[in-house]
């Protein structure tokens, strides 16, 4: 897990100049943007009680808060989920920080987040985003002829079940019915069945459990959207001001 001591050792090995206190270091970090221009960021890097590193820009080059630029309300950078960043080596952590600052340079100039840097959902929504992305690695939608944006999860009223009952559609075609724990139309062809009745693969007999994966993906995506809406609602209700650096921002509305 990257910590302040491993960061100091890393910087010393590279001959980097920094100042230090008991719980933080300050340094000037040169970043080369995608256009080749050099940018200097003055950073304060601290260590939390749980030994996690937090980073803040302290020379007012960046907004003090901007969810779309992944800068938290206390000015610290959102560099990813703790479960991911705590497993990085200090070299990987610095590479991550470098890419984040390159994204800040791009965002400042273009008013949007770059495609070269991962775009995370906000707050608890990022947890569900991670679940969706991991599940999508198990279920290759392209190979199945499915487009993620054309999938729909429709909750249906059904008094026979204590948990939510869903219909899953791709465009207007019904693919699956069931709950999060159980698929119900098991005799239908699975979404991975390319041969029809000649080599029929049913939902119930599919060894890949495609239907269960697809339901989990769409339920987690639904939860991601709900958490994202909750996140923005908090700041809109508190009348938080938009920093004005990004073209599309909910706080402008």
Secondary structure by P-SEA (a helix, b strand, c coil): cccaaaaaaaaaaacccccccccbbbbbbbbbccccbbbbbbbbbbbcccbbbbbbbccccccccccccccccccccccccccccccccaaaaaaaaaaaaaaaaaaaacccccccbbbbbccaaaaaaaaaaaaaaaccccccccccccbbbbbbbbcccccccbbbbcccccccccccccccccccccccccccccccccccccccaaaaaaaaaaaaaaaaaaaaaaaaaaaaaaccccccccccccccc
